Amino acid sequence: MGVDKAEVDLLRRRVLNVVGHELRTPVSTLAGLAEQLVDCDDERLRQEITEGVVRNARRLDRLVDDLLLASSIETVVPVGSSELVDLVDVARQTWDGPPIVSFSGTAQARCRPEVAHRALAALLDNAAKYGEAPVTVTGVTAGAVATVDVASGGPAILDAELELATELFFRGERAVTSHPGLGIGLAVARTLARADGGDVSVRSGNSGGLIARLELPAP
Amino acid sequence: MRSLRVLVVDDEPDVRLLLRLQLEGHGHQVTDEAADGEEALNACRLDPPDIVILDLLMPRMSGFEVIPVLRADFPDVAIVAYTAVAGDFVRNEMARLRIPLVLKTANYAPVEGALRAAIAQDS
């Protein structure tokens, strides 16, 4: 199989930029705060610094998990056997964040439950982090396709960013300046959906924001 | 160097905590902390500092967006840019604006060096 050098270079630059950006802050903060602990004899301040050390250590732990996931994304193999699932129900059960998400409709799909769960978790996480509340989850089954749209508000997304949003290690401008992350959630969701005959796509909402769509085969 | 009155601007509370500890440990006074450009402007209006240590990538109003406003509204306030990663664009832009740039690090020395450079430049 031929390898496009330009694509490899682009991915390498994207990885180094994202990893460098996402690693440097927690690493330097963790090291700096740990140094401050050595000479600190104020009990209240020691507690504050210690909590910061733990937060940044945990953030690094999550980054390593995400990097390992990203390293094997092309070979992600969902486990289990296909079942009949309502994707809206799965989304409702998956969401354990703040009450900013509303659910409507049904989307009866035949897929592995792990695929539905992980793909919808990634779409919801992406909407909650980078979009503006409220987030709406709308399901519909039409013909041979079960569809769930996860819509969030916010400024319009540039077309150039939409095209790349499901690419590994891509982070939009709003993501880069708002939350830590590696830019792998939508790429993982797409890989999982395709493994079960579906797909993930994104588009702009009518009045801005983002709509991420999960499609899976209907029974 | 004389003690400076510093406003710390970064969207990450732990980064602000570390900078505050480092600055106070080296004899400077932190006038306030801000989590984005808008908060930084409000803090400057309430109590103008000698210098602002400014993260460049922040939600709502970024460092890039607030720099021209700071320059226009608070011409006597010096600025040091503080960022995790700086590519050619950021380095060139900060050089053009004559704003010292520090990459986030556990080591305080580069921060102190940038404070000196920014104050010397503005005096």
Interface residues (C-beta under 8 A of the other chain):
Chain A: N17 G20 H21 R24 T25 V27 S28 T29 L30 A31 G32 L33 E35 Q36 E48 I49 G52 R55 N56 V176 T177 S178
Chain B: E12 P13 D14 V15 L17 L18 L21 Q22 G25 L57 M58 P59 S62 A84 V85 G87 L103 K104 T105 A106 N107 Y108
